Amino acid sequence: MKRYLPFIILLLTALGATAQQYTLSGRISNAKNGPVSFTSVYIRNTNYGTTANEEGSYQLKLSPGTYNIVYRFTGYTEQIQSITISDHNEMRNVQLADEVFKLSQVSDKWKENLDPGDTIMRMVIDKRQTHLEEVKGYTCAVYIKGVQKLLSSPKSLTSKAVIDALDLDSNGRGILYQSELLSTLNYERPNNVKEITIASRQAGVNTAFDYNKASDLQVNFYNDVFKINGLSSRGYVSPLSTNAHNFYNFKLIGSTIQNGHTVDKIEVIPKRAKGQYFEGNIYIVEGDWRLYSADLMLTNTRASLNLVDTLKISQQYIPITDSVWMPAAVQISFRGAVLGFKFGGYYEGVYNNYKLNPTFPKGFFNGEVLRIDTAANIKTANYWNANRPIPLNRQETRDYQKKDSIAAFKKTDVYLDSIQHTKNNINYFTYAIFGYNASNRAETDSLYIFPFLQTFYYNTVEGFGINAKVRYSHKIDDLHSYRITPAVRYGFANKLFSANILAEYLNDPFHNSKFFVNFGSDVLDLNNVGTRSLYFNTLSTLLYENNYVKYYRSQFGGFGYQRELANGVLWMAGLNYSSRTQMYNNAFGHIFNSKNREYTSNNPLAPAGTPADDRSFLFPQHQALTFNTSVTFTFDQQYITRPTGKFNLPSKYPTLTINYRKGIKSAFGSDVDYDFASVDISQSQLNIGLSGYSSFKLTGGDFFRNNKLYYMDYYHYLGNQGTTFDPTYIGSFHFLPFYTYSTNGAFFEAHYQHNFAGSILNKVPFIRKLKLEEIIGANYLTTKGNPNYREFYVGVQRLIFRVDYGISYAGSNKYIQGFRIFYGIR
């Protein structure tokens, strides 16, 4: 054995040397020694590579051997260098020459055509579907790096505290936000995606938009239309789309030879001055008629972008096999300005180690589009130094170090003690509108006080009143928490005190599971889906003498349970018992005593002209034991799995909800006896290409047994009375009275709305600068006693502000027409 020991040691040493990797690094520059940022660097005839950083610096981990390294960037001549890695790190600086595109190489080919670029693009578009479907699926490793910078800031608005907090230089410049992501991306045609995030890192405050998963950064110009999240509600027309010639002119700049391929440079020229169109250049491989690279731009002047003024997309394709090319790198860079602050940044994606057409296990694509590893957010700086393919520059390194130090300091007892009081300091203006939040140091306990606008109120039943409501939340661990919401209410006119409590226990965030119980007493709206908030009802009552909301008294107790039975199937059930009492008006105060208006009865069924102090009969005091359950089916439900739970994403298909409610007779003295069922189909955002998106809701139902029920048991609708309205829910009406159409029989309601997202007003000079979104819609309702109620409306929206003008019809008669406004407060 001793004779072989030296040989074994030598063999193990050799194997160790073979497994050792070294770093090839350097700087890539142009003829003027300026950096060629984001140059693709990869091993020829492989799909392993990297991208240079902003300063042109690159690094590539390689085992000992000889490699043909390709250096490639749009607008420069591709360069291939043979580099040998032995037993040490290798430095190799590269200077790229400007690419020269010559028309003479293709003039003979296209001499019979006055527009050779047009002809080339027709051949590319003819093969668009082939290239779009040339692989059934793939897996690859993805690295995404994001940087957001403040490029300059007005000195008048930049205090020393701001400069220190953001680590800005004397010119008001600095890094605001950095992020890195390492993932494995799995794809199967046509649209199955599953990503596993291995490592994730963020530092700073995101001020623009973010790509928190690799699939968000996928840019495929072979698709007809694609969206860029956050920039517009509409999609953008690809220069390679089926009908691209309706939107673009194409001009051949010239051709060149790259690695044995003839590459044509095509200028993309939009035919219209305004619209969802790109401008710039694309590069086409002749013969294969495929995309070689792209260098395209969107501008706020043309495309009316949100958040930013310009956005540039650069993409590089490389051959994975002789017949399949895939993206090696994609970069999205942006610039913008707001209030004199100029900002910019980029997101860079590097794709490595493609495996084409793998066989995925059965059930692999189960709706989970992203799974974040439990250790993804706790990777050390040493891990990132060893695994990031794009090197950090000095500014980025310094920014990470400083923000990591700040983050570590913020976890110390000294900092937590010093910041506790400041963090929980109350701002009375925001409290009045949005409420007040306070939490302990570890943020395991928090208290939310509901807004003042919902605390102090007035109505004709209770007079002036107080509705004090708070919510206490406690986090037991990452998977278990509970919330307790007590509320007290007192009306000074009727001297009625109410108190109730709602408790929720969240025990399984991976299945959206929770138990809930509530009990106590309260003054409730006879329309159980809601009418006007306490705030708006107070305003309409005191200022306009419109006491729209009608109330009753309830003493109640109940419990329930909710759980996702399977992906996309959410079940809920509850049992409630209540003792219900009719209420009457007791307060008739006025701020402006209008002779043309009078308060109305608290009985919504009382005829017009009934005096406000009416005490007509609506229902006797009674008890009701009610069971209700629902099942919601979200088809093709996609979701993200984090260590703390499952988070569902909006589906591109409609959602189906089946509801059932039963009034249980005699049990515990219950007086109700009925069965009700309804079916609801809805979708909140259905993208319609360049024309924005649509939303709709269809609901039908019936009381198929109604032996005994009372007015609050009827099926009610989300109507609207008054100038303000809430458009955030697609199932609401603009003009429908709150109580008139409530029914104890069969009904059907339909709602449709389309948001053109600026596709019309964007073409109007001056108005386009407002970035308004045009809206049209219609609502319909029919019941046994009130058939064929209809509404039609048009509107404009910007951020949280919206103004609609509509007209409604009850049967064959015009009912109401006028304006409705929304300004973010409900």
BALUM-282111 format. One record per residue (C-alpha): x negated, y, z negated. Coordinates in steps of 0.25 Angstrom, whole numbers, padded with zeros to 4 digits, always signed. Layout:
<atoms>
XYZ...
</atoms>
This chain:
<atoms>
+0000+0000+0000-0011+0009-0003-0017+0008+0011-0004+0014+0017-0002+0025+0006-0010+0035+0014-0003+0032+0027+0011+0034+0019+0006+0047+0014+0002+0052+0027+0015+0047+0034+0023+0054+0023+0015+0067+0025+0017+0066+0040+0032+0064+0038+0033+0076+0029+0025+0085+0038+0035+0081+0049+0047+0084+0041+0041+0098+0037+0047+0110+0044+0040+0123+0047+0045+0137+0051+0043+0143+0065+0045+0157+0064+0042+0170+0070+0048+0183+0076+0055+0185+0090+0053+0198+0096+0056+0205+0110+0046+0212+0119+0046+0225+0110+0043+0216+0098+0057+0218+0092+0064+0207+0086+0074+0198+0094+0084+0195+0083+0092+0182+0082+0083+0175+0093+0087+0160+0094+0075+0151+0091+0077+0136+0094+0070+0124+0098+0072+0121+0113+0081+0109+0116+0086+0109+0102+0097+0116+0094+0088+0120+0082+0084+0134+0081+0086+0148+0074+0088+0162+0076+0079+0174+0073+0083+0184+0063+0085+0199+0066+0070+0202+0066+0068+0191+0076+0061+0182+0065+0064+0167+0066+0061+0154+0059+0063+0139+0063+0060+0127+0055+0053+0116+0063+0046+0103+0060+0032+0101+0066+0032+0100+0081+0032+0108+0094+0045+0115+0098+0050+0123+0110+0056+0135+0103+0066+0144+0110+0067+0159+0107+0080+0164+0113+0088+0177+0112+0098+0184+0122+0091+0194+0131+0077+0188+0129+0070+0177+0137+0070+0164+0130+0057+0159+0125+0052+0145+0122+0040+0143+0114+0033+0129+0110+0030+0130+0096+0023+0119+0087+0026+0118+0073+0014+0110+0065+0013+0111+0050+0016+0125+0047+0025+0137+0050+0024+0143+0064+0026+0158+0068+0030+0161+0082+0034+0175+0086+0041+0176+0099+0043+0188+0109+0055+0187+0118+0055+0194+0132+0068+0201+0137+0076+0192+0146+0077+0197+0160+0090+0193+0167+0089+0194+0183+0100+0194+0192+0092+0189+0204+0092+0175+0198+0107+0174+0200+0110+0184+0211+0109+0173+0222+0119+0165+0214+0129+0175+0212+0127+0184+0224+0141+0181+0230+0147+0186+0217+0147+0201+0213+0148+0197+0198+0139+0186+0195+0141+0187+0180+0156+0185+0182+0154+0172+0190+0144+0167+0180+0154+0169+0169+0165+0162+0177+0156+0150+0177+0153+0151+0162+0168+0152+0159+0172+0141+0168+0163+0132+0159+0167+0139+0146+0176+0127+0142+0165+0117+0145+0155+0124+0136+0165+0126+0125+0168+0111+0124+0155+0105+0128+0153+0100+0114+0163+0093+0106+0156+0097+0093+0143+0100+0086+0137+0102+0072+0126+0112+0070+0119+0120+0059+0122+0134+0058+0115+0146+0051+0122+0159+0050+0116+0172+0045+0123+0185+0043+0118+0199+0040+0126+0212+0038+0118+0225+0037+0121+0239+0034+0113+0247+0045+0115+0261+0040+0124+0268+0030+0128+0283+0028+0120+0289+0017+0132+0297+0012+0139+0284+0009+0127+0276+0004+0124+0278-0011+0111+0273-0018+0120+0262-0025+0125+0257-0011+0111+0257-0006+0106+0249-0018+0118+0240-0018+0117+0236-0003+0101+0237-0003+0101+0247+0009+0089+0254+0014+0087+0269+0015+0095+0269+0028+0107+0262+0022+0104+0249+0028+0103+0235+0022+0109+0221+0022+0123+0220+0017+0126+0205+0019+0119+0192+0023+0124+0178+0024+0118+0165+0029+0125+0151+0032+0120+0137+0035+0130+0128+0040+0133+0115+0048+0143+0118+0058+0152+0106+0064+0161+0109+0076+0170+0100+0084+0178+0105+0096+0188+0111+0097+0187+0119+0084+0183+0110+0073+0172+0116+0064+0166+0112+0051+0155+0119+0044+0147+0116+0032+0139+0127+0026+0127+0123+0019+0122+0136+0014+0128+0150+0014+0122+0163+0008+0127+0178+0008+0122+0190+0002+0128+0204+0001+0142+0209+0005+0148+0205+0018+0153+0219+0025+0157+0214+0039+0161+0200+0042+0155+0186+0039+0153+0172+0045+0154+0163+0033+0154+0150+0042+0147+0146+0055+0159+0144+0062+0163+0158+0061+0150+0162+0069+0153+0153+0080+0154+0161+0093+0158+0153+0105+0160+0162+0118+0165+0150+0125+0178+0152+0118+0188+0162+0125+0190+0170+0113+0184+0170+0099+0185+0179+0086+0175+0185+0077+0181+0185+0063+0182+0199+0057+0180+0207+0070+0193+0206+0076+0207+0199+0075+0206+0196+0090+0196+0187+0098+0185+0191+0108+0185+0187+0122+0173+0178+0125+0165+0181+0138+0166+0166+0141+0181+0165+0139+0190+0160+0150+0196+0173+0154+0183+0181+0151+0183+0188+0165+0196+0195+0161+0188+0202+0150+0174+0203+0154+0165+0206+0166+0152+0199+0167+0139+0204+0173+0127+0196+0176+0115+0203+0171+0105+0192+0176+0099+0178+0173+0087+0172+0168+0081+0158+0165+0081+0154+0150+0075+0140+0147+0079+0135+0161+0093+0141+0161+0098+0152+0169+0104+0162+0160+0114+0173+0165+0116+0186+0157+0130+0191+0158+0135+0204+0153+0149+0203+0147+0157+0216+0150+0171+0217+0145+0181+0222+0155+0189+0230+0145+0184+0241+0136+0191+0236+0124+0194+0222+0119+0189+0209+0113+0177+0208+0122+0162+0206+0121+0151+0213+0129+0137+0209+0131+0130+0197+0138+0131+0182+0139+0121+0173+0145+0125+0161+0153+0117+0148+0157+0119+0147+0172+0123+0133+0177+0129+0129+0163+0137+0142+0163+0136+0142+0148+0133+0153+0137+0118+0155+0135+0119+0166+0125+0128+0178+0122+0126+0192+0118+0139+0199+0116+0145+0211+0108+0158+0216+0103+0160+0230+0100+0170+0238+0092+0172+0248+0103+0177+0237+0112+0182+0226+0103+0187+0234+0091+0179+0226+0081+0182+0226+0066+0171+0228+0056+0160+0230+0066+0157+0238+0078+0149+0228+0086+0147+0213+0086+0137+0206+0094+0137+0191+0097+0124+0184+0102+0124+0169+0104+0114+0159+0109+0117+0145+0115+0106+0134+0116+0107+0120+0123+0110+0109+0114+0110+0099+0125+0109+0101+0140+0123+0103+0141+0127+0110+0128+0123+0123+0122+0127+0128+0109+0125+0141+0101+0111+0142+0094+0114+0156+0088+0124+0167+0087+0123+0180+0081+0134+0190+0078+0129+0204+0075+0137+0216+0072+0137+0231+0068+0147+0241+0063+0149+0254+0055+0159+0259+0044+0159+0272+0037+0145+0275+0042+0139+0262+0037+0133+0254+0049+0132+0239+0047+0128+0227+0056+0124+0213+0055+0124+0199+0061+0127+0184+0059+0118+0174+0066+0121+0160+0068+0111+0149+0071+0116+0135+0076+0106+0123+0074+0106+0108+0076+0118+0106+0085+0123+0092+0085+0133+0091+0097+0146+0082+0097+0144+0075+0083+0154+0065+0078+0161+0072+0067+0167+0063+0056+0182+0061+0057+0189+0072+0049+0176+0081+0049+0184+0093+0054+0195+0094+0043+0197+0109+0043+0185+0112+0035+0178+0122+0043+0168+0126+0033+0162+0119+0021+0152+0126+0012+0143+0118+0004+0143+0119-0011+0129+0124-0011+0130+0133+0001+0130+0146-0007+0118+0142-0017+0107+0140-0007+0094+0146-0012+0085+0156-0004+0075+0145-0002+0086+0137+0005+0089+0148+0014+0075+0151+0017+0073+0137+0021+0085+0135+0029+0089+0148+0036+0085+0148+0051+0085+0163+0052+0075+0170+0044+0079+0182+0035+0072+0195+0037+0066+0203+0026+0078+0212+0024+0087+0200+0023+0078+0192+0014+0077+0204+0005+0092+0206+0005+0095+0191+0001+0085+0192-0010+0091+0205-0016+0105+0200-0015+0102+0187-0020+0095+0194-0032+0108+0202-0034+0117+0190-0033+0108+0183-0044+0109+0195-0053+0124+0197-0051+0125+0183-0058+0117+0187-0070+0124+0190-0083+0118+0204-0084+0124+0208-0070+0137+0201-0073+0139+0208-0086+0135+0222-0080+0145+0220-0068+0157+0214-0076+0163+0227-0080+0160+0234-0066+0166+0222-0058+0179+0222-0066+0181+0238-0066+0195+0241-0061+0197+0250-0049+0211+0256-0051+0214+0259-0037+0211+0245-0032+0218+0239-0044+0231+0247-0040+0231+0240-0026+0223+0227-0027+0222+0224-0042+0211+0222-0051+0201+0210-0052+0192+0207-0064+0183+0195-0067+0173+0190-0077+0158+0188-0074+0159+0174-0068+0171+0178-0060+0178+0165-0066+0189+0174-0072+0196+0185-0065+0208+0194-0068+0216+0201-0057+0226+0212-0060+0236+0214-0049+0237+0228-0043+0244+0239-0049+0253+0241-0037+0259+0228-0041+0260+0231-0056+0268+0244-0058+0281+0244-0050+0295+0248-0048+0308+0242-0044+0323+0244-0046+0324+0231-0054+0313+0233-0064+0311+0248-0063+0296+0251-0065+0288+0239-0069+0275+0232-0072+0270+0220-0065+0257+0216-0072+0250+0204-0066+0236+0199-0067+0229+0186-0062+0218+0179-0070+0209+0169-0063+0199+0159-0069+0189+0151-0061+0187+0137-0068+0177+0133-0058+0175+0133-0043+0187+0124-0041+0197+0128-0052+0203+0141-0056+0216+0147-0061+0224+0160-0060+0234+0165-0070+0243+0177-0066+0252+0183-0077+0261+0194-0074+0271+0203-0082+0282+0212-0076+0290+0222-0083+0301+0231-0077+0304+0244-0085+0319+0245-0080+0324+0231-0083+0314+0229-0094+0311+0215-0089+0298+0209-0093+0292+0197-0084+0280+0189-0086+0274+0177-0078+0261+0169-0075+0256+0162-0063+0244+0152-0065+0237+0145-0054+0226+0134-0055+0217+0132-0043+0211+0118-0045+0207+0113-0031+0202+0124-0021+0199+0113-0011+0214+0110-0009+0220+0124-0013+0226+0118-0025+0232+0125-0037+0243+0124-0048+0251+0136-0051+0261+0139-0062+0270+0152-0065+0280+0155-0075+0286+0168-0081+0296+0178-0077+0296+0189-0066+0304+0198-0057+0304+0193-0043+0308+0197-0029+0320+0190-0024+0313+0188-0011+0302+0178-0015+0293+0180-0003+0291+0194-0007+0296+0208-0003+0289+0221-0008+0277+0221-0018+0280+0228-0031+0272+0240-0026+0279+0242-0013+0293+0239-0019+0289+0250-0030+0286+0260-0019+0298+0257-0010+0307+0258-0023+0302+0271-0029+0299+0278-0016+0310+0274-0007+0321+0268-0016+0319+0254-0009+0320+0243-0019+0317+0232-0009+0313+0221-0019+0324+0213-0026+0320+0206-0039+0325+0195-0049+0320+0189-0062+0313+0175-0063+0308+0167-0075+0300+0156-0069+0290+0145-0070+0284+0136-0060+0272+0128-0055+0266+0123-0042+0254+0117-0035+0247+0119-0022+0237+0110-0015+0231+0108-0001+0235+0093+0002+0226+0092+0014+0219+0102+0023+0229+0112+0028+0241+0106+0019+0244+0115+0007+0255+0110-0002+0262+0119-0013+0273+0115-0023+0279+0122-0035+0291+0121-0045+0297+0134-0050+0308+0137-0061+0314+0151-0062+0326+0158-0069+0330+0169-0060+0338+0182-0063+0344+0193-0055+0339+0207-0057+0345+0221-0054+0340+0235-0052+0338+0243-0065+0329+0255-0060+0333+0265-0050+0322+0276-0051+0318+0284-0039+0306+0293-0035+0313+0299-0023+0328+0298-0025+0333+0296-0010+0347+0298-0007+0346+0289+0005+0341+0276-0003+0346+0268-0014+0340+0256-0022+0347+0243-0018+0352+0232-0027+0342+0221-0032+0352+0211-0026+0346+0209-0011+0360+0204-0007+0368+0216-0011+0374+0223+0000+0368+0236+0005+0373+0248-0003+0373+0240-0016+0369+0250-0027+0355+0248-0034+0361+0244-0047+0369+0233-0041+0370+0220-0050+0376+0211-0040+0374+0196-0041+0363+0189-0033+0360+0177-0041+0363+0172-0055+0352+0169-0065+0347+0155-0062+0336+0145-0063+0328+0139-0051+0319+0127-0051+0312+0127-0037+0302+0118-0031+0294+0123-0019+0283+0117-0010+0276+0120+0003+0266+0113+0012+0257+0122+0021+0251+0115+0033+0239+0123+0039+0235+0116+0052+0220+0114+0055+0217+0121+0042+0202+0125+0041+0195+0128+0028+0182+0131+0021+0177+0122+0010+0169+0130+0000+0163+0124-0013+0175+0132-0020+0186+0127-0012+0193+0126+0002+0197+0138+0009+0207+0137+0021+0205+0145+0033+0217+0151+0042+0221+0141+0052+0223+0143+0067+0236+0135+0067+0250+0139+0060+0252+0135+0046+0265+0127+0042+0271+0128+0028+0283+0119+0024+0290+0125+0011+0301+0118+0003+0308+0124-0009+0319+0117-0018+0328+0123-0029+0330+0112-0039+0344+0112-0045+0347+0109-0060+0333+0106-0065+0330+0115-0077+0343+0122-0074+0339+0126-0060+0350+0132-0052+0344+0131-0038+0347+0120-0028+0341+0122-0014+0330+0117-0004+0322+0126+0005+0312+0122+0016+0304+0131+0026+0293+0129+0036+0283+0140+0039+0273+0141+0051+0264+0152+0051+0250+0157+0056+0244+0170+0052+0233+0172+0063+0234+0166+0077+0223+0171+0086+0228+0175+0100+0215+0177+0107+0212+0192+0110+0226+0196+0106+0225+0195+0091+0232+0185+0082+0247+0181+0079+0253+0177+0066+0267+0170+0064+0276+0163+0054+0288+0154+0056+0296+0150+0045+0309+0142+0044+0317+0136+0033+0330+0133+0026+0337+0130+0013+0342+0116+0017+0349+0115+0004+0354+0128-0004+0364+0124-0014+0359+0134-0024+0349+0145-0023+0347+0160-0026+0342+0172-0018+0328+0171-0023+0328+0156-0017+0331+0161-0003+0321+0161+0008+0315+0175+0008+0307+0182+0019+0295+0192+0018+0303+0204+0022+0299+0219+0022+0307+0232+0018+0299+0245+0018+0288+0251+0026+0277+0243+0021+0275+0228+0024+0266+0217+0022+0261+0211+0036+0251+0201+0030+0260+0190+0030+0266+0185+0044+0279+0181+0038+0284+0195+0034+0294+0204+0040+0294+0219+0043+0308+0223+0040+0316+0211+0035+0323+0215+0022+0318+0207+0010+0331+0200+0006+0341+0201+0017+0337+0188+0025+0333+0179+0013+0341+0166+0015+0345+0153+0009+0347+0147+0023+0339+0144+0035+0329+0154+0041+0318+0156+0051+0308+0167+0051+0297+0170+0061+0285+0180+0061+0275+0183+0072+0264+0194+0072+0253+0196+0082+0241+0205+0079+0234+0210+0092+0222+0214+0084+0219+0226+0092+0220+0220+0106+0230+0231+0110+0226+0244+0103+0212+0241+0105+0214+0246+0119+0219+0259+0115+0209+0270+0114+0207+0277+0100+0217+0267+0094+0208+0255+0095+0198+0262+0085+0209+0259+0075+0207+0244+0077+0222+0242+0075+0229+0228+0077+0242+0228+0084+0253+0219+0079+0266+0214+0084+0276+0204+0077+0290+0199+0075+0297+0193+0063+0310+0184+0064+0320+0179+0054+0333+0171+0055+0342+0166+0044+0356+0161+0043+0362+0174+0038+0352+0184+0046+0348+0179+0059+0337+0184+0069+0330+0195+0061+0318+0200+0069+0307+0210+0068+0297+0215+0078+0285+0224+0075+0272+0230+0080+0261+0235+0071+0246+0239+0070+0236+0235+0059+0223+0239+0054+0216+0231+0043+0227+0232+0031+0235+0242+0038+0247+0239+0047+0259+0247+0053+0270+0239+0060+0283+0244+0067+0294+0235+0069+0309+0233+0072+0318+0222+0066+0331+0216+0070+0342+0209+0062+0350+0200+0071+0353+0209+0083+0352+0222+0075+0339+0231+0073+0336+0231+0058+0324+0239+0055+0312+0245+0062+0300+0253+0057+0286+0253+0052+0280+0244+0042+0266+0247+0036+0256+0239+0028+0243+0244+0021+0238+0233+0014+0246+0234+0001+0257+0223-0001
</atoms>
